[in-house]
Amino acid sequence: MQPSEVKALLERRVEGCEFHIQGEGCNFQVVAVGEAFEGLSPVKRQQLIYGALSEEIASGALHAVSIKTYTPAQWQTAAENPGA
């Protein structure tokens, strides 16, 4: 799979999020930013993204997926403090 394919899958399956994808083959890093993460625990956030990719993970099309999730406010803070 290509990063653009993973991004397209996530955009279709998770509403209201912006995705930044890096990687190749079957190993990807996903950064997701959206209001959907507001009030969710880190585990629930991960589950939301893994759930959206469950078919591809089960089929082996995706093997390793690293996920970071942010609310828009958290993303803004991270952008202002890249080393934090």
Beta strands, then each sheet from edge to edge (+ up, - down):
strand 1: 17-24
strand 2: 27-34
strand 3: 64-70
sheet 1: 1+ 2- 3-
end
